[in-house]
Amino acid sequence: MGASRHLGVEFDPADDSVLLKIESVTERDVALYYCASMRRGSLHFGNGTKIIISGGEGSGPPDCVFCCVHLTFVSLLCVVVCTLALCCFVRQMLKKKPQEEEEEGLPVTSG
């Protein structure tokens, strides 16, 4: 391994290859890694290796997913609270209307 304990490069003389080693992979390591070689003066790149993290402790959806879920939940909660407040307001107004008509001497009809 190289100087870093987390990320290192190791030469394998058995098959004349170089290995990239990442220990204790974290979300910061999630990326697309490419291998390149120099042949006849030209740089050639491989297809790349994508590192993803799934399952296990500490894994979960990205922060943006959490934000969207929370935003949706909070929005729905606001709609419910506003609807309840409006219903209470209308109910209070309907209760007051017959009382005001009685006070003014108007006939009260129930129905």
C-alpha positions as CSV (number, residue, x, y, z in Angstrom):
1,M,0.0,0.0,0.0
2,G,1.1,3.6,-0.5
3,A,1.6,6.3,2.1
4,S,-2.1,6.7,2.8
5,R,-3.7,3.9,5.0
6,H,-7.1,4.5,3.3
7,L,-6.1,4.6,-0.3
8,G,-3.1,2.9,-1.9
9,V,-1.6,1.5,-5.1
10,E,0.1,-1.9,-5.2
11,F,2.1,-3.4,-8.0
12,D,1.5,-7.0,-8.8
13,P,4.6,-8.4,-10.6
14,A,2.9,-11.8,-11.2
15,D,0.7,-10.3,-13.9
16,D,2.4,-7.0,-14.4
17,S,-0.6,-5.0,-13.1
18,V,-1.2,-2.2,-10.6
19,L,-4.0,-2.5,-8.1
20,L,-5.9,0.3,-6.5
21,K,-6.8,-0.6,-2.9
22,I,-9.3,1.3,-0.8
23,E,-9.7,0.3,2.8
24,S,-12.7,1.2,5.0
25,V,-14.7,2.5,2.0
26,T,-16.9,5.5,2.9
27,E,-19.5,7.6,1.0
28,R,-16.7,10.0,0.1
29,D,-15.1,7.2,-2.0
30,V,-18.2,6.7,-4.2
31,A,-17.0,7.5,-7.7
32,L,-16.1,6.1,-11.1
33,Y,-12.4,5.0,-11.1
34,Y,-10.5,4.6,-14.4
35,C,-7.4,2.6,-15.1
36,A,-5.1,4.0,-17.8
37,S,-2.1,2.6,-19.6
38,M,0.5,4.0,-22.0
39,R,0.9,2.1,-25.2
40,R,3.1,3.3,-28.0
41,G,2.9,6.8,-26.8
42,S,-0.9,6.9,-26.4
43,L,-2.8,6.9,-23.2
44,H,-5.6,4.3,-23.2
45,F,-8.4,4.2,-20.6
46,G,-10.4,1.3,-19.4
47,N,-14.2,1.2,-18.9
48,G,-13.9,2.3,-15.3
49,T,-15.1,0.8,-12.1
50,K,-18.0,2.3,-10.2
51,I,-17.9,2.1,-6.4
52,I,-21.3,2.2,-4.7
53,I,-22.3,1.6,-1.2
54,S,-25.4,-0.3,-0.4
55,G,-26.7,-2.0,2.7
56,G,-24.9,-2.3,6.0
57,E,-24.6,0.2,8.8
58,G,-24.7,3.8,7.9
59,S,-26.1,3.3,4.5
60,G,-29.2,5.1,3.4
61,P,-30.7,7.2,0.8
62,P,-28.8,10.4,-0.2
63,D,-29.5,13.6,1.6
64,C,-31.5,15.0,-1.3
65,V,-34.0,12.0,-1.0
66,F,-34.4,12.8,2.7
67,C,-35.0,16.4,1.9
68,C,-37.7,15.6,-0.7
69,V,-39.4,13.1,1.6
70,H,-39.4,15.6,4.5
71,L,-40.5,18.5,2.3
72,T,-43.4,16.3,1.0
73,F,-44.4,15.3,4.5
74,V,-44.2,18.9,5.9
75,S,-46.2,20.1,2.9
76,L,-49.0,17.5,3.5
77,L,-48.9,18.3,7.2
78,C,-49.4,22.0,6.5
79,V,-52.3,21.3,4.2
80,V,-54.0,19.2,6.9
81,V,-53.4,21.8,9.6
82,C,-54.7,24.6,7.4
83,T,-57.8,22.6,6.4
84,L,-58.5,21.9,10.1
85,A,-58.1,25.5,11.0
86,L,-60.4,26.6,8.2
87,C,-63.0,24.0,9.2
88,C,-62.9,25.3,12.8
89,F,-63.2,28.9,11.6
90,V,-66.2,28.1,9.4
91,R,-67.8,26.2,12.2
92,Q,-67.3,29.1,14.6
93,M,-68.8,31.5,12.1
94,L,-71.8,29.3,11.5
95,K,-72.4,29.1,15.3
96,K,-72.2,32.9,15.7
97,K,-74.5,33.6,12.8
98,P,-77.7,32.3,14.5
99,Q,-76.8,34.0,17.8
100,E,-76.3,37.3,15.9
101,E,-79.7,36.9,14.2
102,E,-81.4,36.2,17.6
103,E,-79.8,39.4,19.1
104,E,-81.1,41.4,16.1
105,G,-84.6,40.0,16.6
106,L,-84.6,38.1,13.3
107,P,-86.3,34.8,13.2
108,V,-83.9,31.9,13.5
109,T,-84.5,28.9,11.3
110,S,-82.9,25.6,11.9
111,G,-82.5,23.0,9.3
